[in-house]
Amino acid sequence: MRFAWNHQVGIILRTGVLLLVAGLLLCPSNAAAQHRHVSLLPASSRPARVAPGPEVFENVSRRPGVVEVNLVATPAVIDLVPGAPSAAYAYNGRVPGPRLELREGDQVTVHFRNELPDTTTVHWHGLHLPVTSDGSPFHPVAPGGEYTFEFTVRPGSAGTYWYHPHPHHRTGVQVAKGLYGAVIVRAADDPIAHLPEKLLILSDNRIRDDGSVDLPDRLTPSWRIDQENGREGDLLFVNGEVGPTLTIRSGEIQRWRIINASAARMYRLALPGHTFLHVGSDGGLFERPVERDEILITGAERVEVLVSGSGAPGSETALQALPYDRYIPQTRPADWESTRVLATLRYSNDPPMVPPPVPDRLRPIPELDTLDATATRVMVLTQGMINGRMMDMERVDVEASLGATEIWQVENLVGMDHPFHLHGFQFQVIDRNGVPEPFRSWKDVVNVPEHETVRFIVRYDDYPGKWMFHCHILDHEDHGMMGVLEVR
Ligand SMILES: [Cu+2]
């Protein structure tokens, strides 16, 4: 039913586009004729099919060490699934948005224009930057408005980040409609720069039969389930595609940067017949690689893994999402125990190559010392609230001094997981339920499983201002499971 309907819509749309193109070609000066052709498009798809911009942001600056890009958010008709045009939102005409390629030390300027019928912001998730460029709810951009984000990429911050909207109460809707994209920061002395690289942006969505993004009306049963669990979709995307095929050569070692851009879904990643060499997290590389059979990537987290092509030429395996129970029993999905395929990994027929070397030391990570901590901030998570309160833009929940080192103790009192995110400053996990973290890494989001406590340490370097902390299940964040840290 869905596909038959979508097929028809596709034909109507394509016919409309063809007629529009024909109209432009045949009578370029006849604006009325063009309008007539545009009106052939069904009313539900009034936003235009915009031409997608480049996959990587075009740097309009020619000065070395300077990156200057243009970013526009627009309504757009996009095949979120093949042959099914959806009224979506796009960054520079793409879902996901273009990739921002940066190097440590770069001076970055992003000229943003909001052409949505909706207030938005652009949050540069995980980047250490001035608060006015953080794109938090404190700096909304109204429809038709513009905003300039400016920052210098911090040395030592090479890693995988992402950008997404963060307007108060509207983040989930805008991400569901297609607004998310990757940021990659590269180091001059990257120890694994010799390995071929893949970027995998994971997301999920629900699309109705008419092609619209399924966002339930308030107070309906499915809205309540989304509010509770965080909105999940039956369609799993890698880089905006359902079930793509990735290729590898036998013997090859690939570096995969994986971003979880889903509103709520957590992925327990596995690759049958293979192990992962886990080399990095939110804020970049670890000190040493760690071998793993599977990796959990929670909302907004990033992982970097090395995949060794140990399979035979011509063989195939699947990147899987194994079942992970993050839910309260009342709203746990019936099919939560099914394993899902995210992508196929196919070996080329080329003969095996000699694997390239992988260093056993990646980079030093300076330790944040708990002896330097001057305060412990206790954050108690309950369903929809932090310390019994909901987000209030007028209130400051934590006041801290610029340069101070502090411990955050995040206690989850309820029976589901909450991924906890702090803006602006990368932190180091100290322990989980009293078990010391086995090795250091830089993080900006950490999952706090049901009834568990996670402690991390952070230093408020460089940038004063009001910073958000919140649950990164977007429905929880939009509901108000968020607070304000003011650094002065
Ligand atoms: Cu939550």
Residues whose N, C-alpha, C, O or C-beta is under 5 A from the ligand:
A	BS01	CU	D417 H418 C471 I473 H476
